Amino acid sequence: MSSQGSSKRYNVAVVGATGNVGREILNILEERNFPVNEIFLLASSRSAGTTMNFAGRELVVRDLAEFDFSGVQIGLFSPGAKVSSQYAPKAAAAGCVVVDNTSFFRMDPEVPLVVPEVNPQAIAQYTNKGIIANPNCSTIQMVVALKPLHDAATIRRVVVSTYQAVSGAGKEAMDELFEQTRAVYATTLRVPPKKFPKEIAFNLIPQIDVFLENGYTKEEMKMVNETKKILDPAIRLTATTVRVPVFNGHSE
Ligand SMILES: NC(=O)c1ccc[n+]([C@@H]2O[C@H](COP(=O)([O-])OP(=O)(O)OC[C@H]3O[C@@H](n4cnc5c(N)ncnc54)[C@H](OP(=O)(O)O)[C@@H]3O)[C@@H](O)[C@H]2O)c1
């Protein structure tokens, strides 16, 4: 995207607008007064027709499956990896630059995986496929801390444990923590786990995503592989990722 002066405004599509990530993207666009010309809120047919507020305006959510991306310059995607795998290339083919928050394109060698504070230069490769990938949330906050240490002293090995909030598993996961917690306090009933492998209320679950053949979970291997791609392939890293019963805020 070439800058055409400070008055340039962009047509922006937020894909997965009704989700945790999408709602936060809308908050940040509004808070930063991002130069939006038109904004399109997209989700599945389940939410199409509902309304959301953006910058004091009420906007109707549209169905991604029926949306035409030509005329949209920036697509901010968080509809889940499977949906992004299908629609991000379609949007890019229509000339929209996609910033994808899901895991699907992160390890694609042709797609830049960017944390602005760490490897902003990589963004230039967006022209390969019209897609820029955003790392896993635990990787992002870790590499921001590691970058100045790596510059100063060359990190050889990282041992990291994470304590990840339920927000990272989506809006339904937040509802699950709420319902289970309320049930423990206010009823004799229990709410069975759906989004997590065990009850999350008053519990810690040392498993995020599925286990792989090497004994690590997929979430743990994301931290390994993404850190190598963003910061330095020579860094050796081992991660233990744990889901904790708080709504927001990952620590590690
Ligand atoms: N990079 C990061 O830092 C980061 C952090 C957290 C999450 N993520 C990733 O971002 C994605 C979304 O996470 P989330 O927490 O926002 O999940 P979420 O709260 O469950 O929201 C999912 C969103 O995707 C939409 N969606 C689902 N299926 C769709 C379809 N077939 N077509 C169009 N839209 C569809 C949902 O719309 P409906 O309302 O219609 O269901 C909703 O807007 C996940 O892939 C997650 O791994 C990335």
PDBQT file of the ligand as one rigid body, heavy atoms in Angstrom, charges set to zero:
ROOT
HETATM    1  N1  LIG A 301      -3.281 -13.855  16.754  1.00  0.00    +0.000 N 
HETATM    2  C1  LIG A 301      -3.783 -13.740  17.954  1.00  0.00    +0.000 C 
HETATM    3  O1  LIG A 301      -3.250 -13.051  18.814  1.00  0.00    +0.000 OA
HETATM    4  C2  LIG A 301      -5.050 -14.443  18.277  1.00  0.00    +0.000 A 
HETATM    5  C3  LIG A 301      -5.596 -14.346  19.555  1.00  0.00    +0.000 A 
HETATM    6  C4  LIG A 301      -6.781 -15.002  19.829  1.00  0.00    +0.000 A 
HETATM    7  C5  LIG A 301      -7.379 -15.734  18.825  1.00  0.00    +0.000 A 
HETATM    8  N2  LIG A 301      -6.819 -15.827  17.596  1.00  0.00    +0.000 N 
HETATM    9  C6  LIG A 301      -7.459 -16.584  16.500  1.00  0.00    +0.000 C 
HETATM   10  O2  LIG A 301      -8.502 -15.792  15.960  1.00  0.00    +0.000 OA
HETATM   11  C7  LIG A 301      -9.596 -16.628  15.564  1.00  0.00    +0.000 C 
HETATM   12  C8  LIG A 301     -10.883 -16.153  16.246  1.00  0.00    +0.000 C 
HETATM   13  O3  LIG A 301     -10.755 -16.197  17.656  1.00  0.00    +0.000 OA
HETATM   14  P1  LIG A 301     -11.889 -15.560  18.582  1.00  0.00    +0.000 P 
HETATM   15  O4  LIG A 301     -11.377 -15.696  19.963  1.00  0.00    +0.000 OA
HETATM   16  O5  LIG A 301     -12.292 -14.217  18.084  1.00  0.00    +0.000 OA
HETATM   17  O6  LIG A 301     -13.090 -16.613  18.352  1.00  0.00    +0.000 OA
HETATM   18  P2  LIG A 301     -14.656 -16.382  18.589  1.00  0.00    +0.000 P 
HETATM   19  O7  LIG A 301     -14.880 -15.425  19.700  1.00  0.00    +0.000 OA
HETATM   20  O8  LIG A 301     -15.223 -17.752  18.695  1.00  0.00    +0.000 OA
HETATM   21  O9  LIG A 301     -15.164 -15.699  17.241  1.00  0.00    +0.000 OA
HETATM   22  C9  LIG A 301     -15.158 -16.371  16.002  1.00  0.00    +0.000 C 
HETATM   23  C10 LIG A 301     -15.582 -15.413  14.903  1.00  0.00    +0.000 C 
HETATM   24  O10 LIG A 301     -15.489 -16.075  13.630  1.00  0.00    +0.000 OA
HETATM   25  C11 LIG A 301     -16.752 -16.005  12.991  1.00  0.00    +0.000 C 
HETATM   26  N3  LIG A 301     -16.973 -17.203  12.176  1.00  0.00    +0.000 N 
HETATM   27  C12 LIG A 301     -17.016 -18.492  12.584  1.00  0.00    +0.000 A 
HETATM   28  N4  LIG A 301     -17.287 -19.300  11.536  1.00  0.00    +0.000 NA
HETATM   29  C13 LIG A 301     -17.428 -18.496  10.460  1.00  0.00    +0.000 A 
HETATM   30  C14 LIG A 301     -17.734 -18.732   9.094  1.00  0.00    +0.000 A 
HETATM   31  N5  LIG A 301     -17.969 -19.961   8.614  1.00  0.00    +0.000 N 
HETATM   32  N6  LIG A 301     -17.799 -17.661   8.248  1.00  0.00    +0.000 NA
HETATM   33  C15 LIG A 301     -17.591 -16.422   8.722  1.00  0.00    +0.000 A 
HETATM   34  N7  LIG A 301     -17.301 -16.125  10.012  1.00  0.00    +0.000 NA
HETATM   35  C16 LIG A 301     -17.223 -17.166  10.860  1.00  0.00    +0.000 A 
HETATM   36  C17 LIG A 301     -17.759 -15.911  14.114  1.00  0.00    +0.000 C 
HETATM   37  O11 LIG A 301     -18.955 -15.383  13.614  1.00  0.00    +0.000 OA
HETATM   38  P3  LIG A 301     -20.434 -15.826  14.179  1.00  0.00    +0.000 P 
HETATM   39  O12 LIG A 301     -20.817 -14.757  15.177  1.00  0.00    +0.000 OA
HETATM   40  O13 LIG A 301     -21.277 -15.773  12.952  1.00  0.00    +0.000 OA
HETATM   41  O14 LIG A 301     -20.305 -17.185  14.772  1.00  0.00    +0.000 OA
HETATM   42  C18 LIG A 301     -17.028 -14.942  15.040  1.00  0.00    +0.000 C 
HETATM   43  O15 LIG A 301     -17.140 -13.631  14.552  1.00  0.00    +0.000 OA
HETATM   44  C19 LIG A 301      -9.163 -18.046  15.917  1.00  0.00    +0.000 C 
HETATM   45  O16 LIG A 301      -8.608 -18.626  14.753  1.00  0.00    +0.000 OA
HETATM   46  C20 LIG A 301      -8.120 -17.851  16.969  1.00  0.00    +0.000 C 
HETATM   47  O17 LIG A 301      -7.194 -18.903  17.023  1.00  0.00    +0.000 OA
HETATM   48  C21 LIG A 301      -5.691 -15.179  17.307  1.00  0.00    +0.000 A 
ENDROOT
TORSDOF 0
